[in-house]
Amino acid sequence: MKQGLWGRPAELRAAGRRLGCGLLLRKRMGLARTATGCVVGGLVVASLGIRGYPILAVLVGLAAAVLGVATVWCGPRRSDVVPVMILLLALTAGLVWGSSRARSIDEGPLAAHMGEEVELVLLLEESPAKHGKFWSGKAQVLSLISADNAHNERIITPVWMECFDRDDIIECIPVGTVLQGRGEIRPPAPASEGFNQRTYLRGLGVGWVFHAQAAELRAVGSCRNLTTWFADLRERVCSLLAAGIPSAHGGLLQGVLLGIKDHIPREVSDNFRRSGLSHMLTVSGSHIAWIIAGVLVLARAAGLPRWTGFVMAAAALLVFVPLTDGGPSVLRAALTGGLLICARLLGRGRDTWHLLLLAALILLSINPYLALTPGMQLSFSAVMGILCFAARFQQGMKRLPASVATVAAVTLAATLGTAPVSLAHFGQVPLGSLPANLLAVPTMPAVTGLCLASASVGLMWPMGAIFLNQISAVLVEWCMRVASWCSMLPVLPRSSVGLVICAVGGYVAVLVAQWWRNRSRRSVGGSRLLTRAGLRRRLLPMMGVVLGCVLYLTGAWLLDGLQVAWAARSWPAHGEVRVLDVGQGSAALIRTPDRQAVLVDAGPKGCGLYAQLRALGVRRLDVVIISHPHEDHFGGLAEVAEAMEIERFVDGPDGGVLFGLGGQASDSGAAEAERYLQLREELKEKGVVCARLSANMCAQMGGCLIHIDVPGPEVAFAGDANAASLVVTVTIGALDILLPGDAEAKELRDLELSPVDVLVVGHHGSRGALTQELLGRLQPAVSVISVGEGNSFRHPHQETLEFLDEAGVTCLRTDLVGTVVVSPLGQREGIRVWSDGAGTTDAKPIRR
């Protein structure tokens, strides 16, 4: 046998060439398409943090080594080596460029001033929106003023402006205003309360936060440019879409046409999300396609040349895209549409996969961190799912009407494509998306067309917009009803993915058994029974479906029961109190010696409270106590109430709620109060016994003593919900623990409190939460502060930490050590305190 280079047989080298990159790429995948994918892959890797020069050098060296091995294996023929070289160069180029862009976002000129008080001149690029207690929005830094005002350092870089505004003055500042003021440069906060500010701002191309007081900012001028012109036009179009119809319907029309969801009620938005219809409120490829098609039809009707119509369509996209929310889906669709127009003008054919890769390449070249945002991932995964599976699904639905089969196939393909992203980011996949889309999606062309007509006609004749909106409102009302109905259907949680795999495995096993049996029968001469009329061929797949459903339902029931039963085995014999890690909020679980569960506060929405309770073996909550109606104390209860039985619900006087609804509070405070009242009504409808305390209460339950101090009327109805918090004292065996909610030292001073072993510091350790006098009265051995990592309130305050340090009290923070567990060792034997990040601490009881 003839030997080749390095002693390998020539036949092996020939096989390598036949199966190598050159033949595969040129004849199947396409070299240009694959090279574009390699550049995109390099940009994605750069967004994951591969930015150091040593790492880049190692990766480039590895690429060179791969190229050398490929050259040795395939031979020195240029036709075999060139494709490999092109792909490696494309991957390296994407990695180097993405690393450079990511570094420019993360560092930039403001990095040298991190943690410093600086004076900046800012250009407001978007209208500020209120998030919690802060007004925030994107701005452009124009210059940095030195401390002595001697000179201005010209800096052009984006920044996220975050202002505390007690009087909501900044809400009235228009886009294009030039502001000047002092504030602190901070890095974006990591994940907290279910929201990752760092990932969100990186997706906007912003690497730093300018934190200031609204009183420290002043307007020094204005700048009118193309951005402000589009902002004014967007506001005008939004007002036209909302004219003459209810606010909820107007908000949905704004979402359908422009992707702006600011004016959609929260309940309606949640219904669309749970029913799998949230894509209707996002500008996508269908909008771009309708705009291009409409312009081309008008150009053809006017007798204009073909190339003129394409140029007009591109101009229409340049006007439409800046009016939208600028999300990844609209950018991807607009870029794909623009590339398609260019291909048509140049007489090139259409390659859908290559257009998708080119759109991703352009977006990630500008900002590699877009690859980490849920919007970008959902947009591209949905399109990829449609391209891969929609045609195959539609072929299997030949007996259905063509329109129904198309909608069903596209919905199933998009759901399958986005399922991994939905499970990773949101923990669930809506199973009601198929019926919801079949009922609602057929109205989308009409609604979008009416919205476009309303916006276009309304700019010249406002009464025409009102007339068209009336028609659109009827269709939108139908979509709202469908979303409400289908939102009640079950969802596929992340924990059930394994069960789904078992169900699919059962179905595939039946199909394999059918194939193997047919093959065996044919090998021995065939079987008339199996080759008859296709009856058995249809029966076996149906059996597979039934077997899969049985496996799923049985497995779900068994797995859920086993998980809870196994967790319940570790129920503490002497009881315990757990201060749960719920981010910037508060939640404490009491597990009594008699296996009863009491929850004091429920943390913010999205804190994962239900998962934590199930992991601890809690099947039902005997009592839920809410200290006061702030969302960081009750937001997480809605999720728990949907899936777990609650026997009793206890809260305090409704002064804080009445204050929020009485017009004396801000809009966000009133909305928060409405959500709390809605939650309480939902609990009543579920049969939960709800009690509002007006006097102190002491109850013995499950082997522990719970004492609740209720604020007097002068405090409860004074308008400060924090001061009106219920103060809960729990006694289990030798353990006394005080849970004051958000009540601070001045409120606790007037209560008859005894010394305790453990103190959960009120109001997340804010300034004023503690005094030396209060610590002297309570004499705690251990203190716990429930606080979120990197929270915007800068809790806990340094003064509070200094008081604890001076008193010699051990301080455990949930943002640093996670959940803190306090339990008695036995009757009068002391207590034990431990957490995942701080080890174990034993202490003698203080209580006599």
Steps between C-alpha positions, in 0.01 A plus 500: 500500500629845409596705803431872518637785706597410860450134419122522450345307214414711198149359507444652845612838376268469200212413732589800714482722194166354398356555847701816569395857532557592137248256353251534784501878507504564129227253405272479801520781754672764290837648588372859525211401727724292727766771519231749604390256769859473626524879532171502693631219720812702580288803594283285729807353672631854552174598673554221753810673637787367284671838476848466649792522257667181639182304440473641150860401431430143619188475283681632193780249567247218522347615172843492336561151641167378359595647164836318510336168586249549218784570259684183604186288486353624172827568323641829382236546230374857506142395431497300825680747725349831389148435639645401836720811501205724412285359780776533760571857391127580518473357852809691611376824344167471679673426830743792473242754385243385758758523777588854396134610493421332832801668661392840373157452659626367834784745546473825308597846628284478815685198640766724655230677706322192642370572851579871473274805519529677164318778319378409151322668214243255359273487197176314579439243223176344627216596730577402861291215640436428866638173642435471872610824662723610213450665165736355243576523131779498245707815452809610310792651691622815328768617739646455848552814709801510731456548875622861487291577186826601333459290187263261327616160379309408186367144530255341259371179651160354593396477865195384693363788706338400829341777708316502830215748456259533789274747316507328157630819337727319256199332338425827321846536342476441122740303283785716373543697822861571602545443876789589728552374852703299747465132568684174558633271228405139579525168320167336410350285771510119456191280506261600779125461543478302177658784296860517382582867441848417377375278216221743415730802473768309311233413246442875458872561458527672840769409750453751784230653718486868597320512837382843610235689691248681281559815705865492387409511130410809302411558138760709317366476146347275239615324187269440206621224270368200314456303823276764657302532176428126500415515871240774438358308204483180707308681774263643240437157345439345844242767581325435168485125563343558843245757382134421555540153658567364853856538629563123509401463134708802403801357682460173312481681164825678587655163582376339179628776270803641683587240765451761777349333806512787754123559495383136509347403838709251689225241517446511124874478435527197729210330321668546162826362638344194668294417190797521263368810318769743611648490147192694386627797704843489338595647165627210290557385145129504415485877556804554279360270232166684493671838475726386214210332319276805543760740364576270204129473416462880509811544284371249244156665497669836432692349208842560656804289409573190705817641655313813609253290694782323686666834583168633630456185712846550651415864576175389668700264723738782594200703620310216668777334701597811710133535599495155663643386833826405325494144633714218355208353306427818304871561436544142379194524278597841363853388421373185331253704298768752403738224394222338299435831321871532423506144365204573273659822372821310424312215335616243755298204622359472851678289762289519815760348732772729367278807542432397860871456568583833339239675716653341811847598380406867462322518837776322694773701329344813646434348844610139576306506828173482307566127479435470874164682501180292508345709221782424256502131589122463471488687169766294325401167656139551387609566141737202506223277632268614222763442233584152632162355594208701357500336156527150650217568747282638221553187293364295786184716512389453140148406606448835676401817312804675357467812716456299821789270411729798432424675829524175698828398335663840549381516864629152582832566325553835674403351838742213449776738397451738793435231763865474618527880528168529685598226743841658563377856557141463621490145638193395300345457155131584444306197380199711400689672219360274224126564561571864583687559174241313295230732638687832516769504229253513205400848619859631490511610132177696542607659829844596370355639178242705689771631734717607207200667337401670826850641554533616138151649468503648849804715429286685244146438632474408873131405474592229251730342758216485753274326247763241410587443867140406572527214251839394635368500857248227413776271372727585792219419744479153345875454544474607864224246561702224335808592706293496819349158423822334389705647786312263731640197316799324661863582430799270465738580789874451482478216752284294261738498205625155598144372507436632152812321379360180657167554321667559164721200568193283551355617170828441316533157661165395356600627156830313518318185609265537204789547259692204644197273486428595139864442413500159668181395322635609164823307560302176538272558206269774621183502705159558358380629833754782507482593136123529482328838427721693745275431799777378721735774379252757628420314818857474626577877488176564688614248760829691516317825572292337772808336654686833493212682674470229763874509566494878530200527731604206717859617515398857585277381785758257638794739465318788668392283789845345542675839495278646770502182708879477485539866597253455788725231652740773612231696689669622822380320811526813718379745232685782328472847346649560155568851375479418130724651236245678278713790375401853595200403708403304806361152562534271803374142532417349838499119510345401830579179695151371413569532125300816440628776273462875561622759247579853612514721186551356153779698332478671158349359185724253320709414806444124462313467831287205390804297394668567834192391694464178302869424544443518876212250490222757554174368356272772640527823694297506819541876551633782282578831674566811288657779703400783265382548139831562322579281201837387633305337785194355319595473130614137519175377657302496174717221358467298820123548521452358151669170581478449878220485753484789750275472805520847660616843386578768758585865444476828688282811483429624149638849557791448262269366231252786542784749479616346174151510351400840636696702249761612752760256376677482163357305206731208577383498863137494393568217253681308774204541735261381229711189440498423871121532525461284190724233654295502820176465303643210302593325823144544628364352178724196553340445841787637710390639837620865499532692827596866544641566845408813690650400836798300623469125470676205663441146375643156571527278194693189422729520802601865456371831633433786258444850636397783262520866597256713300564873454253743648261710287724805521774302326292271277315787334785752489591406143831320564454131422849414628427647841167313508665158464388211715777400742518122550679325786542122467588270790599139428645316798805696609490732200357852486518682165362843412365570146413872482423528127600851391440659841805697615640595840263791560197270457648213702587739784135531603432124507536275803774276366702249702858386431534262208763259374482598133398834351401536135594862445206710383470668160790300354754678721422852379612808686292535816425128523706469822620711791731418786204529738298242303789255487543544876135407556491201266851361575511275191782253456456484122348742249379425147456754221281393206638695207568457126846503350589831335158651579436856386406613853854427622365293791623433760610845613848538644362653820291188568802274450707716734234475775506119474878490500527726806247284687691182411203344321574246227352626172394267217384648168298297252674668206832362627414167666160406352217358709557519876361219717439537874391202709497398868726212596249378756321619806724767660811364328576799281445584136676428174537746214638396163496584131663376181758776498577563867525159662346427841473709814380370837373733772341470842142626528446845650137445590429403857 
